[in-house]
Amino acid sequence: MLIENKKIAVVGGGPAGLTLARLLQLHDANVKVYERDNDRNVRVQGSTLDLHEGTGLEALKRAGLLGQFYSNHRPVASKMLLVDRSLNIKFEDHDFAEFTSETRPEIDRAPLRDILLDSLQPETVVWDSHFVEMSRQGDGWMLYFRNGKSAYADLVIAADGANSKIRPYISDIKPIYSGITLIEGNIYQAEKNAPGLFGFARGGKVMAFGNEQFIGYGTKGDGSIMFVACFKRPQNWLVQSGIDFGNKSQVLEFFKKEFKEWSNDWHEFFTNKDVHFTPRPQYYYPFDQSWETQENLTMIGDAAHRMPPFAGEGANVAMQDSFELAEVLTSGKFSDIMTAISHFERGMVERGASATKETLENTERMFSLTGLEQMVSFFTDVKRDS
């Protein structure tokens, strides 16, 4: 096996990194996952994930974790409402959700992470390991972390997300701004802190369109809500706006101005005492990426092919990266690691480009003047053809 007697470092403990570690350990690989969180008890934020056949679900199948997944997935999360700016329902799929919960079952990020963590050998994850830099040492790399510690690896795999600090060691290709910026908000104890919008969703998700803008949110099994308010702005808007996103009053005033034609019911997200905001300009990588393959370094997931979240493909493509990379490293079909990684990277770039194109097409629909009508038509067709 190509990775026999090799020390493998996976930097990043998200779904892709943990899935890869699990798949490699099934082949007795010596792998460590370096994760910046202090421990596994840190709150896992982000939207609920719908996993797809052939990608996310296939990864869990190969990892032997489908049973645990279905014991923890949330069928109610597939329920969806499409609404206008005033929360008038234009499409409801609470019956159709019975179908989508089977074909694209959903799970919160926290239980998915627990499933993957529990599948790993003890001490696989090295917590409090915020990557800072690395340098070549012999045929491998020495990794340095913010806590002052370091570690050697023969093979490093970047799974450290859209703002990867390892990607520059592989490629100098810069991401392209999509034209869309979003404000992400996370509300804990949402039934108490945002009762109106929490109850309106009935355990599922809500997507609202108007004025080339989009608000989406979903309830999670821990009683929290994650929402996004998305709008078109120039790339440098975030810096020039001067908004302190730690100041709730400033964020509310911005929302009232930017979304002035939206119902005041949406203000509930911005006026409760337990909300945390994060601005996120949305970028993607070019379709024709290429770089020189290295025998001791590669990347997966958002580090390799970041894209906006408007088609639900990011996590699924990332988890496919995990099983495709594990396959080339353990199958015995390649003569050396560089050949195996080169084969993997060519396929990864193609998959990433395809998913990015689909995402950008969906983004154009969602943020058009007829976004609501187009999305209602799209989901009506899907429901009819299912």
N, C-alpha and C positions, 0 to 999 in steps of 0.2 A: 504494500500500500504506500502511496506517495508520501503520506504524512506520518508514517511510522517513525517513532523517535523524534518527532518534531514538536516543538512547543508552539502552540497556536494561541494568539491573542485576538479575541473579538472585543472591539471597543464599542460599547453601547449595549445596554440591556433592554432594548425595546423588543417588540414581537419578532423582528427579523433576526436580531442578534441572539436571542434566547433560543429561537427555533433552530438556528444553525448550530449552536452549541449542543443542543439535544441530539440532532442528527449525527453530528460528528462523534459524540460520545457513544452512540449505538455501534460505532465502529472502533471503539476503544481509543479514540484520539485523546491526546493530552491538550485540553483546551481550557482557557480561563476567559471569563467575561469581565471586563473592567467597566464598571458602572459608576457614574458620578453621584447618584443618590446615596445618602448616608446609610440606608438600610432598606429592606423590602417593605417596611411599614409606611414609607412616604406615600402620600396621596397620589394616585395615578389620575392625571387629568386627561382631557381629550374626549372626543365623541365616541359613542358606541360604534363598534366595527361590525359590518356585515361581510362575512367570509364567503368566497365564491368557489364553486366547483373548479377544479383544475389549478387553483392557485392557493388561496388561504386554507381551504378545507383539505386540499391535497397535501399541503405541508403538514398539517396535523395528522392526517392519515399515515403518512410516512413516518411520523414521529411516534406513532402508536398512542395518540392522545385524543382520538375522536370521541371515545366514550366519555372522557372527562369533559370535553367541550360540550357535548349535548346535555350533560348533567348540569351545566352552568349557563347555557345560553338563555336568552330572554325572548321568547316568541312575541310577547307584547310589544317589544321594541320595534317590530316591523310595521306596526300600525302608523299610518301617516295621514296627515291632513295638508292639503294645499289651500292656502288662504290668500286673500288680498290684504291691503294695508290696514283695513279695518277689522280684520279677523273674520271676515265672511268666508265660509267654507265653500270652495269651488270644486274640490275633489276629495273624496273620502275613500280610503281603501282598508277600512278595518275588517271587512270580509276577505278582501284580496290578501290581507296580511297572512292568512292561513297558508297561502301558496308561497309568498315570498319568504316566510319564516322557515320553509323547507328548502327552497332553492338558494336563498341567501340568508341563512340564519345569522342572528346578531348576538353579540356578546359584549359586555362592558370590558374596558381595557384592564381593569384591576383583576377580575377573576381570570382573564386570559393570562395575564402575567403570572398569577399564582400557579396556574396549571403548568406553565412552562418552567417556572422556578422549581416547583416540587418534582419535576421530572429529571432535574439535573443532579449529578453527584454532589455530595456535600462539599462546600467551599469552592465550588466552581465559580461563583460570582464573587468578585473582589469589590466590595462596596467602598464608597467614599474615594473613588478613583477618577477624579476629574482630569481628563487628558489635557496636557499642556503642550508637549512637543515630543519628538523622537529623533534619534540619530542612528545612523548605520553602525552596526557592530558586527564585524565578520560577515557572515552570510545572512544575518538577520538584523533585528532592530532593538534598540534600547528605548523603552517608553518611559516618560517622566510625567508625574502627576502633581496636581496642586498641593497635595498633602506632604510633598517632599519625598515620596517613595518612587521607586523605579522598578521596572521588570523587563526581562529579556524575552523575545519571541523570535522563532525562526520564520513565522508567517503571521502577518498582521492583517486583520479584516476590519475595515471601517464600517461600522453599523451605527454611527453616531449622528444620524439624522441630517436634516436639511441644511444645517449650519455646520456641517462636518469640519473639524479641525484637521482631519487626516486627509481629506480629499486633495488639498493643495500639494501633498507629496506624490500624488498620482497624476493630476491634471490641473492645468491653469485655465481651463474653460470656465467662463463666468456665467451665472444664471441670467435669464432674461426676465424682466419685470412684466407681469401679466396685465397690468393696468388696474388690478383690483387690490384693495387693501381691506382687511377685516379687523374688527375688534372682537376678540374672544373673551367671553365672560364665563366664570364658573361660580355657581351659587350652591352652597351647601344648605341642608335642611330646607329645601325649596318649597315644600308644602307649607311651611310657616313663613318663609321669607319672600316667596313669590307665588302666593296661593292661586291667583287668578290664572296666570299662564300655566302653572303646574297642573291645575285641574283641567284646563282646556285641552291639554295634550292627551289626557286619559292614558298615561303610561307610555305613549308612543312619541312620535316626532311631529314637528310642525315646520312647514316651509312656506314662507311668505314672500311675495314678489310685488314690485311696483317701482316706477320711476327709475328703472335701471339699477335697482337696489334689491338686496336680498337679506332677510333675517331667517335664520334657521335655528331650531333648538330641539333637544331631546332630553327626556328624563332617564335617569339611570337607577339601577337597582339599589344603590346606596342612598337614594333620596335626593340626590343632587341633580342640577341642570347644567348642561354646557350649552351656551348659545354663541352665535356669531352674527354680527351686524356688518354687512359687506357693502362696499360702494366703490365707485370709480374715482381714482385720484392719481395725480402724477407720481412718479417714483420717489421724488424728494419731499412729498407732502408730509410724511411723518416727522421729519426733522423741522420743516418750516412751520408746522402747525403750532408748535410750542405747548401742546397739551401735555399736562402731567397726568399720566394714566393711573397714578396712584391717588389722584384727587378725584373723588367721585362726583363732586359738583362740576368740575371742569368737563368731565366726560359726559355728564347729563346735559350740560348746556350745548356741547357739540352735537349730541344726538338730536336734541330738540331742533337745532338749526338744520342739520344735514337731513334729517328724516321728518321735516316739518309737516309733510302731508300724510304722515302715518298716525294712526290712532294713538291717543294718550295711554291706552292700555299697555302699550309696549314699554312705557316708562317704568313699569314695575321692575324690569330687569336692572334698571340703573339707579333706583332709589332705595333698594333694600340695603340693610346694614352688612350683609354677609356676601358681598360680591367682589371678585377680583378680576381686573381687566388686563389683557395683553394685546397690544396691537401687532398685527402680522401682515406685512406686505407680502403678496403672493408672487412667487417666482417659478420658473421652470427652466430646464436645461434644453439646449438645442437638440433637434432630432438626430443630427448627424455627428454626434460626439465620437471622438476617437482619441486614444492615447497609447503610449508605448507600454505594453504589458511588462510587469515586473514579476519575478519568480517568488518574491517574498511579501507581496502587498497587493491587496485588491479591496473593493468596496461593494456594498450591497444597499438596497433600499433607497431612502431619500438622499443619502450621501451621493449616490450615483445618478439618480433620476428623480429629483424633487419635482413636484407638480402641485398645482392648486388642489384643494380637497373636494372639487365639485363633481366628481363622478364615482367616488368611493373605491378608486383603484389603488391608491398608494400603498396601503398596508398589504393588500393582496399580492401586488407585484413584488413587494419587498419579501414576503414570505416565500414566493416562488423563487426569488433569488437564492434564498437560503437552501431550498432543497436542490436547486440546480447546481449550486456551488458544492454542496456536500456530495452530490453525485459524481461530479468530475474528479473530486479529490479522493474518492474512496472506491470507485468502480473498477479500477485496474485497466481502464481503456486507454490511458495516456502514458507516454513514456517518461514524462517529467512534469513537475509542477507548473513550469511556465507554459507548456503546451496546454495543460488542463485549464489554467486560468485564462489563457488567451481564448480558448473555445468558449468558456463561460462568459467572458466579457463581451464577446461579439453577440451572443444570444441575448445577454442582459440589456445591451444598448438597444437592440431591436425591440425587445419587449417593452422597455421603458418608453421608447419613442411612440410605439403604438398606443400605449396607455395615456401618454401625454397628449397625443392628438385627439383622442376621445374626450379627454378632460377639457381641452381647450374648446372643442366643438360644443360641449355641454355648457361650458362657461359662457360662450357667446349667446346661446339660447337663454340662459338664466338672466343675463344682464342686458338683454335687449328691451326695447320699449314694449314688446309683446311677450315678455318673459313668462308671465302667469299663464297666458293663453297657450303658449308653446309647451309649457311643462304639463298643463292639464291634458292637452292633446297627446303628449308623449305617454303619460301614464295611463290614459284611457285606452290607447292602442295596446300597450303592454298587457293591461288587464283583459282586454277583449281577446287577445291572441293566446293567452295562457291556457 
